[in-house]
Amino acid sequence: MKINVIICLFLLSISDDQRMEAEKYSKTELSMTAAEANVRALVFIVPILVIYGAAYWLIWPEQFATQNLRQLVEVQRDLLLISPMIMLLVFVLGAVVHELLHGLTWAVFCKNGLKSIKYGVHWKVLTPYCHCKEVLPLRHYAIGGMMPGLVMGLLPALAGIAMGHFLLFLFGLFFSIAAAGDLLILWMLRHQHSSDLVQDHPDKIGCYVLSTKV
């Protein structure tokens, strides 16, 4: 009798989400450190460089002719001199927008909207981050995970290839590479079931997967 009372008191003391997790789901951690993620992301970065670069070169080979490259340098000399500063600005602003896209997309699927999204900066590596505090269905988590790579990477790169706009292509290429970490997480989730729930990891690169107990 005492044991039953203790169990009842324990169940009453935890939240509904915790009770659901304890009773219906098993929890698996899929995560890695930032250093590990940087190494593993090379698996995606190399194919992105090869596929994107080959596509642009095959469609617009004349842009890489020596004469055209020399003319480009002469015409855009002033721009090239300040290009490192421009690239740094694009990188910083792009990193912020990248995380905003994660958060805004996840917020659409969260019960508490933007209140469930936490933004911050890892000051040791000067990198902004986005963390979703709610548990989401696998499909919704995946959509939020792929959104920056799609909006800032793949679509601008395809537009640049279609129009022969090299700067737009470089923008898309750069932010496709920047999304390699997101692709890595999605790849880690490839064997999970559509019915699984995903909880964003608060400290590491990755997440927790909540699978229905058999």
C-alpha positions, 0 to 999 in steps of 0.5 A: 500500500505504501509503495502505491502511494509513493508511486502516485505521489511521484506521478503527481509531482512531474509534469504531463510531458514528463509523465508521457515520456516516462510511460510511453517513450524511450529516450535516445541521445543523438549528439556530438561536440562542435569539434566532432560536427566540424569534422563529420560535416566534411562528408557533406561539404565536399559533395556540395562543392563538387556538385554545385561547382560542376553544374555552374562550370558546365552551364557557364564555362565562358565565365572562366575563360582567362580573358573574362577573368582578367576583365572582371578583375579590372572592372571590379578592382575597387570592389575586390579591395573591400571584398574581405570586409563585405564577406565578413559582414555577409558571414556575420549577418548570414549566421544570424539569419540562419539561426532566425530561420531555424527558430521562426520555422520551429515556432510555427509548430510549437504550442507556445510559439516564439516563447519556446525558442531560445537564441544566444551566442556561444561566445567562446567560438563567436557563434550564434545558436537557436534552441527549441525547448519544445518536443516536436514531431520528427517531420516538423523538427526536420523542416526547421532543421533544413530551412536555412540551407534551403532558403539561404543555400540551395535556392540562391545557388540554383538561381545563380546557376540558372541566371549565370549570376556568379555572386548569387551562386557564391552566396548560395554555395557558401550558405549551403556549406554553412548548413552542412551541420544541419544536414549532418543532424538530419542524416543522423535521424534518417533511421528514425520513424515518422511517429518519433518525437524530437527534442533539440539538445540544449548544449550539444550539436544534435537532439534527443529522440523519443521513440514509442516503447514496444 
